[in-house]
C-alpha cells in the first residue's frame, strides 16, 4: 500500500469533542477525521485521518472489567502484551514505560513499536490504562512509519485528551474560575 503523503504537515482547522452516550469516555479529535463507532462487545471508536487509508488510524476501546483491576492482575496484563508483541512479525519495541499518576486510574502502560504487517512496516503507539472498573486502550498507528510520523502530532493530541468521563466545557471553566457564570437563570 504505497499511499503518497502531502509535503506539508497536517494542520488543525478545528476540533470536535467526542462524549460517549453512556458517559464512559471523552476525547478531542481533528474535525476533518472520520469517526466510526464500531460494532463490538467493547466500546470501540476508530478515527481515520484519511478514509482511503484505514490502516492509519487512532482507535479507542473501553472494556468493562466489572470490578477494579487488582494489583496482581497488572503483571498478567503486562505479560500478555509482551507475548502479543513477540507474535508480531519483526517487532521492534522502541519504548516501554509504566504510567502512574498521569492516568485516571493511577496505573497504565505505554509503548511504541514497529512491526511488519501484510508486507509493510508499520509504527504504533499504544496506551493501556485503568479507570474504576474499566480498561482503556488507545492505539495510534500509521500504515507506514512515514504515515505515523506525518500524523504523529495529531495522534498525540487525541491520545493525551482521552478521559474516563464525559467532558463539559462549562464544568471545566467553572473549576478554573468559579466567578464565570456558565448557566443562565
C-alpha positions as a printed Julia matrix, in Angstrom:
185×3 Matrix{Float64}:
   0.0     0.0    0.0
   2.1     2.93  -1.25
  -0.1     5.89  -0.38
   1.66    9.18  -1.01
   1.64   11.84   1.66
   1.29   15.57   1.06
   4.53   17.52   1.53
   3.08   19.96   4.08
   2.47   18.92   7.67
  -1.17   18.34   8.69
  -2.87   21.29  10.34
  -5.8    21.6   12.67
  -8.62   23.67  11.22
 -10.86   22.76  14.11
 -11.52   20.11  16.7
 -14.54   18.11  17.74
 -15.38   16.64  21.13
 -16.48   13.03  21.44
 -18.51   12.18  24.56
 -19.73    8.59  24.74
 -23.52    8.47  25.04
 -23.33    6.45  28.27
 -20.54    8.58  29.73
 -17.65    6.09  29.6
 -15.13    8.38  27.94
 -14.43   11.56  26.05
 -11.68   12.89  23.79
 -10.95   15.65  21.32
 -10.07   14.94  17.69
  -9.48   16.83  14.42
 -12.88   17.66  12.93
 -11.81   16.52   9.45
 -11.17   12.97  10.61
 -13.77   10.25  10.09
 -15.14    8.89  13.39
 -16.61    5.37  13.41
 -18.28    3.67  16.35
 -17.68    0.0   15.68
 -19.97   -2.92  16.44
 -18.11   -4.88  19.08
 -18.58   -6.42  22.51
 -16.49   -3.45  23.71
 -16.94    0.26  23.18
 -14.7     0.89  20.16
 -14.21    4.18  18.36
 -11.96    4.43  15.32
 -10.65    7.72  13.91
  -9.36    7.88  10.36
  -7.38   10.9    9.16
  -7.89    9.61   5.6
 -10.81    7.28   4.94
  -8.92    5.8    1.95
  -6.17    4.61   4.35
  -7.85    2.6    7.15
  -4.52    1.21   8.45
  -3.59    4.74   9.55
  -5.88    5.33  12.49
  -6.39    6.1   16.14
  -8.59    3.61  17.96
 -10.01    3.99  21.45
 -11.5     0.97  23.17
 -13.16    0.56  26.58
 -13.6    -2.82  28.27
 -15.8    -3.25  31.35
 -13.9    -5.49  33.78
 -16.91   -5.47  36.16
 -14.61   -4.6   39.07
 -11.41   -2.61  39.51
  -8.18   -4.21  38.4
  -6.37   -5.96  41.26
  -2.67   -5.13  41.7
  -1.66   -8.73  40.9
  -3.5    -8.59  37.59
  -1.24   -5.83  36.29
   1.64   -8.28  35.84
  -0.63  -10.63  33.9
  -1.66   -7.84  31.56
   1.98   -6.85  31.01
   2.93  -10.47  30.31
   0.06  -10.78  27.84
   1.01   -7.62  25.97
   4.65   -8.64  25.76
   3.61  -12.08  24.5
   1.41  -10.44  21.87
   4.21   -8.13  20.76
   6.53  -11.12  20.38
   3.98  -12.61  17.94
   4.17   -9.6   15.62
   6.47  -10.14  12.65
   9.82   -8.35  13.08
   8.54   -6.35  16.05
  10.96   -3.75  17.36
   9.99   -2.26  20.73
  11.2     1.36  20.68
   9.95    2.32  24.14
   8.05    0.87  27.1
   7.0     2.6   30.3
   4.59    2.2   33.14
   2.31    5.13  33.8
   1.27    6.31  37.22
  -0.46    9.41  38.46
  -0.81   10.9   34.97
  -3.51    8.33  34.23
  -7.04    8.45  35.59
  -6.81    5.12  37.39
  -3.28    5.64  38.64
  -1.85    2.8   36.56
  -1.16    2.15  32.95
   1.46    1.23  30.37
   2.55    2.76  27.12
   4.75    1.5   24.31
   5.88    2.39  20.83
   6.81   -0.31  18.34
   7.31   -1.04  14.67
   6.36   -4.33  13.05
   5.66   -5.88   9.68
   2.03   -6.47   8.72
   0.94   -7.65   5.29
   4.45   -6.99   3.98
   4.55   -3.39   5.23
   6.49   -1.99   8.22
   4.04   -0.08  10.42
   4.52    2.05  13.52
   2.21    2.07  16.54
   1.98    3.91  19.85
  -0.29    2.3   22.4
  -1.5     3.27  25.85
  -3.45    0.99  28.17
  -4.79    2.31  31.49
  -7.49    1.73  34.07
 -10.28    3.91  35.4
 -12.5     2.39  38.06
 -13.75   -0.92  36.62
 -12.8    -0.05  33.04
  -9.73   -0.83  30.95
  -8.97    1.83  28.33
  -6.87    1.17  25.24
  -5.67    3.87  22.86
  -3.78    2.81  19.71
  -2.32    5.23  17.18
  -0.94    3.55  14.06
   0.47    4.56  10.72
   0.14    2.41   7.63
   3.88    3.04   7.32
   6.49    4.63   9.56
   6.25    7.76   7.37
   2.45    7.88   7.79
   2.88    7.61  11.55
   5.46   10.43  11.54
   3.2    12.58   9.36
   0.19   12.26  11.71
   2.16   11.92  14.97
   1.29   15.34  16.42
  -2.41   14.85  15.83
  -2.27   11.28  17.14
  -0.66   12.55  20.34
  -3.32   15.24  20.69
  -6.04   12.57  20.62
  -4.08   10.22  22.9
  -3.49   12.87  25.53
  -7.12   14.06  25.61
  -8.76   10.67  26.24
 -10.64   10.97  29.51
 -12.59    8.45  31.54
 -15.65   10.68  31.96
 -17.73   12.94  29.74
 -16.21   16.37  29.24
 -18.18   19.56  29.86
 -16.65   22.87  28.84
 -18.91   24.69  31.32
 -17.72   22.49  34.21
 -14.1    22.83  33.12
 -14.34   26.63  33.04
 -16.11   26.72  36.4
 -13.36   24.62  38.02
 -10.73   27.06  36.81
 -12.63   30.26  37.54
 -15.67   29.95  39.83
 -16.69   33.55  39.05
 -17.51   32.66  35.46
 -21.26   32.25  35.06
 -21.95   29.33  32.73
 -25.65   28.93  33.41
 -28.41   31.41  32.96
 -31.29   31.89  35.45
